[in-house]
């Protein structure tokens, strides 16, 4: 545990005036009625220490996503005397609170908040913090009955900033061909830096396993207890494995919203244009501000279809993700159904069975309506086409 920055609080049962005494190190602390508010270094969110009804509260408002926080105490402040209290808390970008009882029988006790290093986010990924969010259609004028507004809680997870490219698909597929993954499709791609497409849901799942094994990670998907490498049997997902996987529908929508609620598009806006996404413009929707009429993207509609664009061609959303609208639709884990849309659910993963799997995000041939964050679509998991690809997620396992 790296304790280079500490917030120290002393409680003294024999001398009540000293109970509010607060020591400081690498920061400035203001003391008033037993509460301490440190002004911490710029890279730290300002923690707050407060004693209420025999309980010490350590608050970090907001916490730093991925940072590890640990409460500790000591009776002497001697080297090696610090003991942990409770579990390590992982910052999620929201307000974080840890508590510990105040033991009045101890003549003096010192408390501190020890900080570990930030959890390393895998290269090319964004960490989506654990929190609740509003999922579903925010259009009050004509709400989508297939996507009602509900509150959903999602655990922290990683998701790749870009859609899987044809180059990356080929790299993993070639490795997989000599390691038991013998039936992955070639896949389509207009260029090496364009998203792969013409891959089925089953292809995407098996490719995720191949990439996991290639990178020395634990594969997520198994069939009858064995790593899924070939075929179209229904896999079981190990959600605690650290390997690559498809995002759930709820995870996808949370990531696409970029931390902003109640908006139509990943940009955080209620309107869309060709500067924000690769889609087909139409005059049907007032929120389509492209200025084009029944037209594909003016830059990328060249040569033969598909009119995809290189990944990363459009601005990031609030979670630093590209192309969450347009370009290619993206496979998700879930069977298509309504069980994801139960209010106050936690980590919903869709129905246990079905006939089609969810894909999200619109695509180069889709209109503005289909590029909305809340829009749901699905296809048979064995099907493939030139407007559907995927991006990968990973469970957050600090």
Secondary structure, 3 states (H helix, E strand, C coil): CCCCCEEEEEEECCCHHHHHCEEEECCEEEEECCEEEEECCCCCCCEEEEEECCEEEEEECCCCCCEEEEEEEECCCCCCCCEEEEEEEECCCCCEEEEEECCCCCCEEEEEEEEEEECCCCCCEEEECCEEEEECCCCCCCCCCCCCCEEEEECCEEEECCCCEHHHHHHHHHHHHCCCCCCCCCCECCCCCEECECCCHHHHHHHHHHHHHHCCCCCCEEECCEECCCCCCCCEECCCCCCEEECCHHHHHHHHHCCCCCCCCCCCCCCECCCCCECCECCCCCCECCCCCCECCCCCCCCCCCCCCECCCCCCCCCCCCCCCECCEEEEEEECCCHHHCCCEECCCCECCCCCEEEECCCCCCCCHHHCCCCCEEECCCCCCCCEECCEEEECCC
